[in-house]
Amino acid sequence: MRTLREHFPHLKIFARARNRGHAFDLMDQGVERIKRETFDSSLAFVGELLTERGMAASQVERVLARFEEHDVQMMKDQYRVRRDDKMFVSVSKQAGAQLAQVLSRDEAESR
């Protein structure tokens, strides 16, 4: 990666990450376009499950979009504190609680 940056400083690098930790390593190297291997397929699978359970397609799309937005923000927040274990756990717990509130509120509004 260093060699690429040295010779092609304006090159946009797209990278696939195995998991969150690998994504953080890529972010450390200045990669901005990162796709986690199983994230999209997991969202699609959950969408199928929600649809099968009777949730309307528009609501499934809204839930998945909310979750994805939340996850992108959580990645940024976790990245900022990734070297501080206590803060990382705290940020993660807060994010989980926020997501539960948002999804509960959305569910109540859709009724």
N, C-alpha and C positions, 0 to 999 in steps of 0.2 A: 504494500500500500504506500509505503514511504517513497518508493521509487516512482510510482505513478504520480504522486503529488509533486515530486521534484521536477519531473519532466513535463507533466501536463497539469499545471496548477488549477486550471479552470475546468478540468474534466469532471463531469457529473458521474459519480459512481453509484450504481445500483447494486445492492448486496442482499443476499438471503441469509437470515440468521436462524440458527438452530433453536434458540430460546432467548429469553430476556437477557440473560447474562452475556450471551454472544452479541446480542443487539447493542448492549452497553459498550462492549469492546469495540464494535464497529463505530459507534458514536464517538468514542475516544479518539478514533483515527480520522474523524471528520466526515464520515459517511452520513449523508442525510436521507437517502432513499433506501430504507431498510424494510424488508418484508420477512416476517417471521413465518417459518415453514408451515406450521399447522394452524395459524390464526384464521385465515380465510375459510379453510375447510371446516374448522370448528364452528365458526359463525353459521355457515351454510347448514351444517348438521343440526345445530340448535334451532335454526329456522324451520327445518323439516319437522323436528319434534314438536315445536309450538303449533305449527300448522296442523299436524296430526291430532293434537289435543284440542283442536277446534278454534284456535285463535285466528282472527281475521287477518288476511294477507297484509293489509295496510298497518295493522297493529304490530305484526311480526316485523315488518320493515322498520317501523318506528323504534321498537325495542332493540333490534340489532344495531340500528344507527346510533342510538343513545349509548349502547354498550361500547361500540367502537370508538365513539368520541371520548367516552370516559377512559377507555383503555389507553388511547393516545396521550391524553393528559396525564394519566397515571405514570406512563413510561417516562414522560418528561420530568415529572415530580420525583420519581424514584431515581432517575439518572442523576439529578442534582445532589442527592444525598446517598448515593450508592456506596460510598466509602465509610459511612457512619451506620453501623448495624442497628443501633437503637432508633435513629431517625428513619432509617429505611423501613423498619417494622412499623413504626408509628405512622408514617405516610401511607403505608400499605393498608393498615387497619382503618385509618380515616377514609381512604378511598373506597374501601369495601362498604363502610357504613353509608357514605354518600351515594354510592351506586344503589344500595338497597332502598334508600329514601327516594331517589329519583324514579326508580322502577315502580315502587309502591305508589307514588304520586301519579305517575303515568297510568297505572292500572286503574286507580280510583277515578281519574278523569275520563277514562275510556268507557266507564260503566254508565 
